[in-house]
Amino acid sequence: MSEESMSKIASIFDLETLARKRLPTVLFDYIQGGSEQQLTVQRNLDDMRALALRQHSLRNVARRDTVTTMGGDPARIPLAVGPTGLAGLAWPNGECEAARAAAAFGVPY
């Protein structure tokens, strides 16, 4: 991904737009879509749209710590990456690369 593309990413929806441009249509549709009535897809979108950051001005952030434990494993941030199946369709060795990236960043896979 080019540096110019990366500078335009402000939300998960920006990533979706970039993926639509980069992937073959049939592959994008498979990854982006859902099954039957696509209820889970709609609920996930609703949840993402409901997220909001609360700004806090003039707070000392010099000693912020995001380290936590998830399922007994240490995590650098409260996030885990899970296998999604067929990630290799979107990127060569996709599942292996996702696991490597998670390990490099210090989050569970």
N, C-alpha and C positions, 0 to 999 in steps of 0.2 A: 504494500500500500504506500502510495507516495506521501511525502511530508505534507503536501498541499491538502490531500484528502484527509489526513489525520487532523489537521487544524480545523476542519469543518465538522468534526464529530462533537456534538454537544448532548446527544441523547441516544438511546437505543434505536430510536426511529431514524436517526441519521445513519446509523450502521445498516439498517434495513435498506435504506435508499442506495447506499454504496454496494451492498450485496446484490441488489436487483440489477445494477449496472454491470457487475462483474461476473455473475454466474449465468450459465445457460438458463433460459426460462423454465424448462421442465424441472431442473434441479432447484431453482429458487422456489418455485411453486410447491415442490415436495417439502422443502425445509420450512417454509413460511406457513404452509397450510395446516389444517387439522382434519379430523375425520368426522364423518356424518354431519351433524348440525354445527360443528366447530364451536361448541359452547366453551370448551377450555381455552381456545384461542381468544375468544371474546372476553372471557373473565381475566385472562392474563393481561390483555390490553387495557382493560378497565383498571386493574390494579396498578399497572405502570403509570397510567395517566393520573392516578390519585396520589402518587408519591410527590412530596414537596419537600424542599430543603428549607429549614428554618434558619434564618440568618441571625447570628449573634455578633454584635459589634463590640469592639474593644475587649476581647477576651484573650487572655494569655494562652497561646497554643504551643508554647515552647516545649512542654512536656506531655503532649498528647500520646496516648498509647492505645493502639488498636489490637494488640495481641490478645488472643482469647484461646479457649480450648473448645473443640467441636468433636463430639463423639470420642473424647479421650485423646484426640490428636491436637497438637499445637497448630494454631493458624495465625498468620501475620495480620490478617484482617478477618472479620466475621463473614467469610465467603468461602464456599466450596465449589469445586468444579466436578460435575458428574458426567459419566459416559452417556452419550446421547444416541449412539448407534449410527452407523453409516456416516460418521463425520468425515471419513475418507473420501466421500463423494465431493465434499466442498474443498478439501485440502488434502494433499498427499499425506498418508499416514496420520490422518486427523486425530484419531483417538490417542495415539502415542504422543503426538505433538502437544495435545491438550494436557496430558499427564505430565509431560516434561515441563511445560510452562507453569503448571500449578506447583510442581516441586520447586522450580526455580524461584517462584514468587513467594513460596512458603505457605501455600494453602492446601487443604486436603483435596484429594481426588478420589 
